[in-house]
Amino acid sequence: MPLSLRVAVLGPESSGKSTLVLALADRLERAGMRVACVDEYARSYYASRPYLPSLADVEAIALAQCHNEDRAALQADIVLCDTSALTCRIWAEVAFGGASETINRLCRNYRYGLTLLARPDIPWQADPLRSHPHERDWLLGLYRQALATQPERIVEVYGTREQRLEQALRALDEVLPSGCVP
């Protein structure tokens, strides 16, 4: 019987989201679960074009991110989403003063059984798609504010890679049927 649980892993730039998704996937797959990872689509989007974002780009990224989540949910019990439409909404608000109705609709319509919010308490790693090395705590506040109105279970993860993984596994244990989490 498929669990069809979607887990969103969110947080400011360079807060360990991708690393956590990979570690979670590894642990869950070793326990025999069918896991799909949905990568941050913005990376694919900008791999073939210059990084000169517009609101239309952010909307296209949000639509593709959600589409990729939907496809992954067809083939896995647990879908680990390395970001969500909410990230696009926050990005649009910060960069362009607001999000489009399409992005806002995606944020309203996509729900997760668990949201993990990564704190930026690890060293900054430069990347061509990252632009706010000194605003990570402020961005974390924007995520907290946006998530405060969501009905999903939200757990903040922090500390070392191992601590974050253990916190995430404990949170998964609370939303999955008993005995599923390794």
N, C-alpha and C positions, 0 to 999 in steps of 0.2 A: 504494500500500500504506500504510494508516494506521499511524502510529507509536504512537498511543495512550499517550503519555507523560504522566503526571501529575506536576506540579511543585508542591510545597507551599512557600508562602512564609510563614514563621513568625517570631515575635519578640515582644518586649514591646510594650506600647502605644506608639504614636507613634514607631515605629522605621522608618517608610518602606515598609512592606509594600505598601500599596495603590498607592503611587507606582511602586514597582518592578514590580508586576504590570502596570500600564498601559504602562510603558516597554518591558517585555519583549514584551508583546502587539503593540505598535506595530512594534517591530523585526522580530519573527517574521512578522507579517502582511505587512509590506513585502517580505519574502523569499519570499512565496508560500505560507506554511504556514497550515493551518487551525487557528486558535487559539480556544479558549474560555476566558473568564475567569469564575471562580466567586467572586463577591463574598462578603465576610464576612457570613454570614446574620444574625448578631446585630443588625446595623444595620436590616435589614428587619423583624426580629422586634419590635424595640422602637420602630419608627416608628409603630406603631398602639397602643401600650400604655405605661403608665408604666414607667420604669426602676427596678423593684423586684425584682431577680432572685431566683429560688429555684433549688434544685437541679433541680426539674422543668423550669424554663425552660432551664437550661443543657443538660439532656438533649434537650429539644425542638429546641434550636438545633443541637446536634451531629447529631441525626438528619437534620434538614433540610439541613445543610451537606453531609453525605455523599450524601444523595439528589440534591442539586444537582450534585455532582461526577459522580455516575453518569450523570445526564442529559446533562451537558456532554460526557462521554467518548464518547457515541454520535454526536456531530456534529463532533468535532475531532481533529486529530492530536496536539495538545498542549493539555493542560488546565492552566491556571495557577490555582492555588487560593490565594486570599487568606485564609489560615488553614486549619485542619483540626480534626478531632475532638481532636487533642492539645491545642490551645488551650483547648477546652472542659474537658478533663481538668484542666489546670493551673488554670484559672479555678475549677473546682469544688473543687479541693484548697485553693486560697488562700482562697476565700470561705466554703466550707462544711465544710472539714476532710477532704474525700474526694469521689471521683467515684462515680457509680452504676455498676453492672455493665454497663449498656447503653453508657455512655460508654467504659468500659474495653474492652468488646468491640469497639466501633468503632475504637478506637486499635489494637487487635491486628489487625483485619481489613483496614484500609485502608493500602495501601502506595503509595509514591511512587518514581518513578524518580530523583528528585532532590528534596532538601529544601534550601531556601535559608533560612538563619537570619540575620535582620537584627539587627545590633547597634544599640543605642540611642545612637549617637554623633552624633545630630542633635538640634536643639532640640526640646523638648517643645511640642506643639501641643494646647491644651485642646480638649476635646470632651465632650459630655454622657455618653458611654459610657466615658470614660477616668477612672480613679480612683487610679492609682498613679504620680504624676509623679516621686516620689523613690525608688521601688523598682525602677526599670527594670533596673538592673544585677543586682539580686537575682533578678528575673523571668528575665533572660537566663540566669542560672545554673540556674534550674529547667528551662528549655528544654534547655540543654546536658546536664543530668543525664538528662532523659527521653530525649533523642535518642541518648545514648551507648549505649543498648541496642538501637537500631534498626539493621536491616541496610541501610537505604538510604544512598546517597551524600549526605553533609551538607556544605554549604559555607557558611561565614559570609561575609556581605557587609557592607561598612562603607565609610565615607567619603562623598564627595559622591554626588549622584544618578548622575552619569556614571561614577564609579568603581564604584558598586554594579552598574550595568547591565553594565559590561564584565566584572566578576567573575562575574556571573550567566551571561552569554553564554559565557565560558570554561568554566564548569561544565557548561552545556548541551552544549557542544562535546564534552565527555568522555563524555556519555551518549547522544548522538544519533549516527546513522550519519554517516560522514565527509562533509563538505561541506554539511550541512544548516543549520548556524548561520551567519548573515550576519556 
